[in-house]
């Protein structure tokens, strides 16, 4: 069966600066497609975003992850496997709610 795409949204992708753990570094120059996938066989959700040829985000969602809404159009989550914090900036509040 494999992974099924749940939905996609355009968003600006950021990663936390590994040096300061405070500043955001844009991972994409403009809004990119961020897709949410579900693998029924493994019961795993993943967030994937590809910019050009490289994956900007390839984050497996685990039960202990928290997606934090830090403003009307911005949310973030920590990915311990990737050892980073991702941020997503959305065009509308509705997209963030999704």
C-alpha positions as CSV (number, residue, x, y, z in Angstrom):
1,X,0.0,0.0,0.0
2,X,2.7,2.5,1.0
3,X,2.3,6.1,1.8
4,X,-0.8,8.1,0.9
5,X,-0.6,11.9,0.5
6,X,-3.1,13.5,2.9
7,X,-2.8,17.1,1.8
8,X,-0.3,19.6,0.6
9,X,0.1,23.3,1.4
10,X,2.5,26.1,0.3
11,X,4.6,27.4,3.1
12,X,7.9,29.1,3.8
13,X,10.2,26.6,5.5
14,X,12.7,27.6,8.2
15,X,15.2,25.7,10.3
16,X,16.6,26.8,13.6
17,X,20.2,28.1,13.5
18,X,22.2,25.2,15.1
19,X,24.7,27.7,16.5
20,X,22.3,29.9,18.4
21,X,19.2,27.7,18.6
22,X,17.4,31.0,18.5
23,X,17.5,32.5,15.0
24,X,15.6,31.1,12.1
25,X,17.4,30.3,8.8
26,X,15.2,30.2,5.7
27,X,15.4,26.8,4.2
28,X,13.7,27.9,1.0
29,X,13.9,31.2,-0.9
30,X,10.1,31.3,-1.5
31,X,7.0,29.3,-0.5
32,X,7.4,25.6,-1.3
33,X,5.0,22.7,-1.3
34,X,4.9,20.9,2.0
35,X,3.1,17.6,1.9
36,X,1.7,15.4,4.7
37,X,1.8,11.7,4.1
38,X,0.4,8.7,6.0
39,X,1.8,5.2,5.7
40,X,-1.0,2.9,6.8
41,X,1.2,-0.2,6.9
42,X,3.5,1.4,9.5
43,X,1.0,3.8,10.9
44,X,3.4,6.6,10.4
45,X,2.9,10.3,9.4
46,X,5.6,12.2,7.6
47,X,6.0,15.8,6.6
48,X,8.0,16.1,3.3
49,X,9.1,19.2,1.3
50,X,11.4,19.1,-1.7
51,X,13.1,22.2,-3.0
52,X,14.6,21.6,-6.4
53,X,16.4,18.3,-6.1
54,X,17.0,18.1,-2.3
55,X,14.6,17.4,0.5
56,X,14.1,20.5,2.7
57,X,12.0,18.6,5.2
58,X,11.7,14.8,5.7
59,X,10.3,14.6,9.1
60,X,8.6,11.5,10.6
61,X,6.0,12.5,13.1
62,X,6.3,10.7,16.4
63,X,3.7,10.8,19.3
64,X,6.0,12.9,21.5
65,X,6.3,15.7,18.9
66,X,4.4,18.9,19.5
67,X,3.5,21.4,16.8
68,X,3.5,24.8,18.4
69,X,1.6,27.7,16.9
70,X,3.8,30.7,17.6
71,X,1.8,33.3,15.7
72,X,-1.3,33.6,13.4
73,X,0.6,32.2,10.5
74,X,3.7,30.4,11.9
75,X,4.2,27.1,13.6
76,X,7.2,25.0,14.6
77,X,8.1,21.6,15.8
78,X,11.3,19.8,16.9
79,X,12.5,16.8,15.1
80,X,15.0,14.9,17.4
81,X,16.0,12.5,14.6
82,X,17.0,15.3,12.3
83,X,18.3,17.2,15.4
84,X,16.7,20.4,14.4
85,X,13.6,22.6,14.8
86,X,11.5,23.2,11.7
87,X,9.3,26.3,11.2
88,X,6.5,26.8,8.7
89,X,5.3,30.2,7.7
90,X,1.8,30.1,6.0
91,X,0.0,32.5,3.8
92,X,-3.2,32.4,5.8
93,X,-4.3,31.4,9.3
94,X,-6.6,28.8,7.8
95,X,-3.6,27.0,6.2
96,X,-1.9,26.8,9.6
97,X,-5.1,25.4,11.2
98,X,-5.1,22.5,8.6
